[in-house]
């Protein structure tokens, strides 16, 4: 599948990366689908951030696809879930340890930093 950068915004305070299939239509958030999770390196949706399109299973957040080499393992402090996504996040790599499920369309300004996650789409 070919990918294109749907959105790339850089500032002195934060960088946002959005990666999605090149043939998908963009929605009002700038992502190509409503099935995604938006991770933020700071509480209250601040600092560096990345949008990860679903569906997908990520047993480690160290090398997320198209993350520009950034290690997101134990880094996400807040997240937003797309309108048609459900996200299950684990505290440990390999889908182990305690897990938390985040429902479609929800926003969470202060989370326990995940090390693995699964995104399912409605």
N, CA, C and O of each residue as an XYZ file, in Angstrom:
488
protein
N       0.848     -1.168      0.000
C       0.000      0.000      0.000
C       0.894      1.231      0.000
O       1.846      1.295      0.777
N       0.616      2.189     -0.835
C       1.371      3.428     -0.876
C       0.863      4.363      0.206
O      -0.335      4.426      0.479
N       1.801      5.096      0.825
C       1.440      6.059      1.853
C       1.920      7.442      1.447
O       2.924      7.595      0.753
N       1.199      8.414      1.885
C       1.609      9.794      1.670
C       1.452     10.545      2.982
O       0.685     10.142      3.857
N       2.174     11.623      3.103
C       2.013     12.445      4.295
C       0.763     13.293      4.074
O       0.722     14.152      3.194
N      -0.262     13.029      4.900
C      -1.523     13.761      4.790
C      -1.410     15.125      5.453
O      -2.058     16.084      5.034
N      -0.596     15.204      6.476
C      -0.442     16.472      7.178
C       0.885     16.462      7.889
O       1.247     15.469      8.519
N       1.614     17.552      7.796
C       2.861     17.693      8.521
C       2.937     19.122      9.015
O       3.025     20.059      8.222
N       2.904     19.285     10.324
C       2.964     20.621     10.908
C       4.099     20.657     11.907
O       4.167     19.816     12.804
N       4.987     21.618     11.764
C       6.120     21.742     12.664
C       6.106     23.103     13.329
O       5.771     24.109     12.703
N       6.466     23.128     14.583
C       6.646     24.383     15.289
C       7.772     24.189     16.285
O       8.270     23.077     16.457
N       8.174     25.262     16.938
C       9.240     25.165     17.926
C       8.819     24.295     19.102
O       9.668     23.670     19.739
N       7.525     24.244     19.400
C       7.044     23.516     20.569
C       6.666     22.076     20.274
O       6.793     21.226     21.156
N       6.206     21.771     19.072
C       5.694     20.427     18.819
C       5.705     20.109     17.339
O       5.728     20.999     16.490
N       5.688     18.824     17.053
C       5.594     18.344     15.679
C       4.434     17.372     15.606
O       4.233     16.573     16.520
N       3.669     17.433     14.528
C       2.567     16.513     14.307
C       2.805     15.760     13.017
O       3.103     16.359     11.984
N       2.675     14.442     13.079
C       2.827     13.612     11.899
C       1.540     12.831     11.697
O       1.041     12.207     12.634
N       0.995     12.856     10.483
C      -0.191     12.091     10.151
C       0.127     11.281      8.909
O       0.455     11.841      7.862
N       0.032      9.971      9.022
C       0.326      9.101      7.894
C      -0.884      8.245      7.601
O      -1.496      7.677      8.506
N      -1.226      8.159      6.316
C      -2.421      7.433      5.938
C      -2.299      6.955      4.501
O      -1.461      7.455      3.750
N      -3.133      5.986      4.107
C      -3.114      5.542      2.725
C      -3.324      6.708      1.765
O      -4.160      7.578      2.007
N      -2.558      6.720      0.670
C      -2.581      7.835     -0.269
C      -3.939      8.016     -0.939
O      -4.274      9.128     -1.346
N      -4.721      6.958     -1.062
C      -5.995      7.046     -1.771
C      -7.190      7.301     -0.848
O      -8.326      7.274     -1.322
N      -6.983      7.544      0.433
C      -8.083      7.762      1.367
C      -8.522      9.227      1.335
O      -7.738     10.114      0.997
N      -9.785      9.467      1.693
C     -10.305     10.825      1.732
C     -10.058     11.423      3.112
O     -10.167     10.737      4.128
N      -9.724     12.717      3.134
C      -9.478     13.366      4.409
C     -10.782     13.797      5.059
O     -11.737     14.185      4.388
N     -10.797     13.717      6.408
C     -11.939     14.235      7.148
C     -11.565     15.578      7.769
O     -10.495     16.116      7.483
N     -12.436     16.122      8.613
C     -12.226     17.464      9.147
C     -11.031     17.570     10.093
O     -10.581     18.681     10.373
N     -10.507     16.458     10.590
C      -9.352     16.517     11.486
C      -8.036     16.521     10.728
O      -6.977     16.672     11.336
N      -8.082     16.358      9.398
C      -6.866     16.299      8.609
C      -6.349     14.886      8.434
O      -5.377     14.662      7.712
N      -6.996     13.926      9.093
C      -6.618     12.532      8.902
C      -7.471     11.946      7.792
O      -8.490     12.521      7.409
N      -7.056     10.816      7.285
C      -7.736     10.228      6.146
C      -8.877      9.310      6.522
O      -9.656      8.909      5.657
N      -8.990      8.980      7.749
C     -10.057      8.098      8.211
C     -10.476      8.549      9.607
O      -9.756      9.299     10.266
N     -11.618      8.098     10.043
C     -12.028      8.391     11.403
C     -11.600      7.267     12.344
O     -11.909      7.309     13.534
N     -10.897      6.267     11.829
C     -10.372      5.181     12.652
C      -8.885      5.431     12.892
O      -8.034      5.035     12.095
N      -8.595      6.098     14.005
C      -7.214      6.425     14.346
C      -7.110      6.741     15.829
O      -8.115      6.924     16.516
N      -5.882      6.800     16.302
C      -5.608      7.304     17.646
C      -4.570      8.407     17.502
O      -3.610      8.271     16.743
N      -4.765      9.481     18.222
C      -3.872     10.635     18.202
C      -3.161     10.661     19.558
O      -3.782     10.967     20.576
N      -1.863     10.343     19.575
C      -1.071     10.301     20.802
C      -0.335     11.624     20.994
O       0.136     12.227     20.030
N      -0.241     12.068     22.242
C       0.465     13.300     22.592
C       1.517     12.987     23.656
O       1.252     12.227     24.587
N       2.702     13.566     23.521
C       3.795     13.336     24.458
C       3.611     14.113     25.756
O       4.366     13.894     26.703
N       2.650     14.995     25.829
C       2.379     15.761     27.045
C       0.938     15.593     27.487
O       0.074     15.214     26.696
N       0.686     15.876     28.749
C      -0.686     15.879     29.252
C      -1.470     16.996     28.579
O      -0.889     17.939     28.041
N      -2.777     16.885     28.612
C      -3.683     17.895     28.061
C      -3.439     18.159     26.578
O      -3.598     19.288     26.114
N      -3.050     17.114     25.829
C      -2.930     17.169     24.368
C      -1.872     18.169     23.913
O      -2.062     18.877     22.924
N      -0.760     18.222     24.638
C       0.316     19.141     24.296
C       1.577     18.374     23.924
O       1.675     17.170     24.160
N       2.532     19.073     23.346
C       3.858     18.581     22.986
C       3.808     17.785     21.684
O       2.817     17.839     20.954
N       4.884     17.043     21.395
C       4.944     16.259     20.164
C       3.776     15.295     20.107
O       3.289     14.842     21.143
N       3.323     14.980     18.900
C       2.175     14.088     18.764
C       2.216     13.364     17.435
O       2.905     13.776     16.501
N       1.466     12.278     17.369
C       1.401     11.453     16.167
C       0.012     10.864     16.041
O      -0.610     10.506     17.041
N      -0.477     10.762     14.808
C      -1.744     10.101     14.526
C      -1.423      8.753     13.904
O      -0.678      8.670     12.928
N      -1.991      7.698     14.475
C      -1.777      6.344     13.977
C      -3.094      5.831     13.434
O      -4.079      5.741     14.167
N      -3.119      5.493     12.151
C      -4.331      4.990     11.501
C      -4.589      3.539     11.884
O      -3.653      2.759     12.058
N      -5.849      3.189     12.011
C      -6.250      1.812     12.296
C      -6.871      1.191     11.068
O      -7.081      1.882     10.072
N      -7.165     -0.066     11.111
C      -6.880     -0.939     12.246
C      -5.404     -1.292     12.298
O      -4.693     -1.193     11.298
N      -4.953     -1.702     13.472
C      -3.563     -2.100     13.611
C      -3.258     -2.631     14.993
O      -3.931     -2.304     15.970
N      -2.222     -3.463     15.056
C      -1.730     -4.008     16.314
C      -0.259     -3.652     16.423
O       0.522     -3.937     15.514
N       0.122     -3.033     17.525
C       1.475     -2.554     17.729
C       1.982     -3.106     19.052
O       1.668     -2.567     20.114
N       2.777     -4.195     18.994
C       3.246     -4.844     20.215
C       4.325     -4.040     20.921
O       4.704     -4.352     22.050
N       4.816     -3.010     20.255
C       5.757     -2.061     20.839
C       5.538     -0.715     20.156
O       5.223     -0.659     18.968
N       5.703      0.341     20.894
C       5.565      1.679     20.319
C       6.931      2.286     20.018
O       7.036      3.480     19.740
N       7.978      1.461     20.073
C       9.339      1.945     19.820
C       9.563      2.317     18.366
O      10.283      3.272     18.076
N       8.952      1.569     17.441
C       9.173      1.809     16.015
C       7.844      1.817     15.275
O       7.577      0.938     14.456
N       7.022      2.802     15.560
C       5.743      2.923     14.874
C       5.980      3.263     13.410
O       6.939      3.964     13.086
N       5.121      2.778     12.523
C       5.285      3.089     11.101
C       5.293      4.592     10.864
O       4.422      5.310     11.355
N       6.262      5.054     10.124
C       6.346      6.458      9.709
C       6.423      7.454     10.857
O       5.968      8.590     10.724
N       6.995      7.037     11.984
C       7.116      7.943     13.137
C       8.403      8.754     13.086
O       8.751      9.432     14.052
N       9.102      8.686     11.973
C      10.316      9.477     11.834
C      11.418      9.076     12.802
O      12.250      9.900     13.182
N      11.423      7.799     13.204
C      12.448      7.315     14.110
C      12.200      7.619     15.573
O      13.003      7.238     16.425
N      11.098      8.302     15.885
C      10.773      8.629     17.271
C      10.295      7.383     18.013
O       9.526      6.589     17.470
N      10.744      7.214     19.235
C      10.351      6.115     20.116
C       9.178      6.587     20.978
O       9.346      7.464     21.825
N       7.986      6.009     20.765
C       6.792      6.399     21.514
C       6.511      5.469     22.689
O       5.489      5.623     23.357
N       7.395      4.506     22.957
C       7.219      3.595     24.077
C       7.288      4.379     25.385
O       8.262      5.093     25.623
N       6.275      4.257     26.229
C       6.200      4.981     27.501
C       6.310      6.489     27.331
O       6.875      7.160     28.195
N       5.788      7.034     26.251
C       5.881      8.472     26.001
C       4.522      9.172     25.965
O       4.435     10.334     26.360
N       3.471      8.513     25.510
C       2.165      9.167     25.344
C       1.541      9.456     26.709
O       1.331      8.549     27.514
N       1.251     10.730     26.953
C       0.644     11.153     28.209
C      -0.830     11.524     28.061
O      -1.536     11.671     29.058
N      -1.295     11.676     26.819
C      -2.703     11.948     26.552
C      -3.020     11.425     25.157
O      -2.122     11.219     24.341
N      -4.319     11.210     24.890
C      -4.707     10.704     23.571
C      -6.133     11.078     23.223
O      -6.960     11.354     24.092
N      -6.400     11.082     21.909
C      -7.743     11.275     21.367
C      -8.013     10.113     20.427
O      -7.152      9.729     19.636
N      -9.219      9.556     20.519
C      -9.603      8.401     19.707
C     -10.541      8.863     18.602
O     -11.480      9.616     18.862
N     -10.296      8.422     17.375
C     -11.146      8.763     16.236
C     -12.567      8.259     16.410
O     -12.831      7.377     17.227
N     -13.476      8.826     15.637
C     -14.914      8.560     15.776
C     -15.315      7.114     15.541
O     -16.349      6.682     16.050
N     -14.533      6.352     14.789
C     -14.899      4.960     14.519
C     -13.862      3.967     15.036
O     -13.855      2.806     14.626
N     -12.993      4.413     15.928
C     -11.934      3.547     16.463
C     -12.201      3.186     17.917
O     -12.837      3.939     18.654
N     -11.709      2.032     18.311
C     -11.600      1.650     19.709
C     -10.139      1.291     19.924
O      -9.550      0.577     19.113
N      -9.552      1.777     21.005
C      -8.133      1.552     21.269
C      -7.988      0.823     22.592
O      -8.544      1.233     23.611
N      -7.229     -0.270     22.557
C      -6.851     -0.948     23.787
C      -5.354     -0.748     23.960
O      -4.575     -1.057     23.059
N      -4.952     -0.232     25.113
C      -3.550      0.095     25.370
C      -3.055     -0.689     26.585
O      -3.762     -0.815     27.585
N      -1.834     -1.212     26.486
C      -1.208     -1.969     27.565
C      -0.019     -1.205     28.119
O       0.641     -0.458     27.397
N       0.253     -1.396     29.405
C       1.378     -0.738     30.058
C       2.718     -1.343     29.660
O       3.751     -0.682     29.776
N       2.718     -2.590     29.192
C       3.951     -3.279     28.829
C       3.943     -3.634     27.344
O       2.885     -3.719     26.720
N       5.126     -3.839     26.793
C       5.233     -4.293     25.410
C       4.642     -5.698     25.293
O       4.506     -6.410     26.288
N       4.298     -6.085     24.078
C       3.782     -7.429     23.827
C       2.386     -7.661     24.355
O       2.016     -8.801     24.634
N       1.590     -6.595     24.500
C       0.207     -6.685     24.964
C       0.129     -7.342     26.346
O      -0.748     -8.169     26.597
N       1.044     -6.971     27.231
C       1.034     -7.552     28.574
C       0.920     -6.446     29.618
O       1.052     -5.261     29.314
N       0.673     -6.867     30.849
C       0.438     -5.917     31.929
C      -1.008     -5.446     31.907
O      -1.846     -6.012     31.204
N      -1.289     -4.423     32.669
C      -2.651     -3.885     32.721
C      -3.004     -3.209     31.413
O      -2.156     -2.591     30.769
N      -4.278     -3.334     31.024
C      -4.733     -2.684     29.789
C      -5.918     -1.772     30.086
O      -6.637     -1.955     31.068
N      -6.099     -0.798     29.223
C      -7.214      0.142     29.305
C      -7.828      0.245     27.917
O      -7.110      0.318     26.920
N      -9.152      0.253     27.851
C      -9.860      0.419     26.583
C     -10.402      1.833     26.496
O     -11.034      2.332     27.427
N     -10.142      2.477     25.349
C     -10.609      3.839     25.087
C     -11.636      3.771     23.958
O     -11.345      3.263     22.875
N     -12.817      4.275     24.212
C     -13.942      4.183     23.280
C     -13.857      5.212     22.154
O     -13.160      6.220     22.263
N     -14.578      4.935     21.079
C     -14.619      5.806     19.902
C     -15.011      7.226     20.285
O     -15.932      7.438     21.074
N     -14.298      8.196     19.714
C     -14.608      9.601     19.912
C     -14.221     10.178     21.263
O     -14.549     11.328     21.556
N     -13.535      9.408     22.085
C     -13.201      9.893     23.429
C     -11.864     10.628     23.462
O     -11.009     10.438     22.597
N     -11.705     11.475     24.485
C     -10.476     12.237     24.692
C     -10.020     12.016     26.128
O     -10.826     12.037     27.058
N      -8.709     11.804     26.295
C      -8.157     11.476     27.606
C      -6.911     12.332     27.849
O      -5.846     12.039     27.306
N      -7.036     13.395     28.667
C      -5.943     14.352     28.846
C      -4.799     13.869     29.737
O      -3.745     14.504     29.770
N      -4.980     12.761     30.459
C      -3.925     12.264     31.344
C      -4.052     10.750     31.450
O      -4.947     10.244     32.126
N      -3.150     10.024     30.778
C      -3.216      8.561     30.750
C      -1.921      7.962     31.287
O      -0.893      8.632     31.380
N      -2.001      6.685     31.634
C      -0.810      5.921     31.985
C      -0.092      5.596     30.678
O      -0.713      5.058     29.761
N       1.175      5.903     30.569
C       1.913      5.797     29.296
C       1.909      4.362     28.765
O       2.419      3.456     29.424
N       1.336      4.153     27.577
C       1.262      2.801     27.012
C       2.566      2.376     26.336
O       3.368      3.204     25.904
N       2.748      1.053     26.262
C       3.905      0.484     25.555
C       3.488     -0.403     24.390
O       4.322     -0.764     23.559
N       2.196     -0.764     24.318
C       1.660     -1.485     23.161
C       0.180     -1.141     23.033
O      -0.470     -0.783     24.015
N      -0.349     -1.252     21.808
C      -1.765     -0.947     21.616
C      -2.344     -1.630     20.393
O      -1.633     -2.011     19.463
N      -3.671     -1.773     20.426
C      -4.440     -2.312     19.311
C      -5.525     -1.292     18.964
O      -6.200     -0.758     19.844
N      -5.679     -1.035     17.668
C      -6.740     -0.153     17.177
C      -7.695     -0.995     16.356
O      -7.279     -1.627     15.385
N      -8.966     -1.016     16.726
C      -9.981     -1.679     15.924
C     -10.931     -0.633     15.378
O     -11.120      0.426     15.976
N     -11.533     -0.943     14.225
C     -12.406      0.001     13.535
C     -13.827     -0.558     13.464
O     -14.022     -1.760     13.284
N     -14.814      0.325     13.607
C     -16.222     -0.073     13.483
C     -16.560     -0.366     12.043
O     -17.700     -0.717     11.736
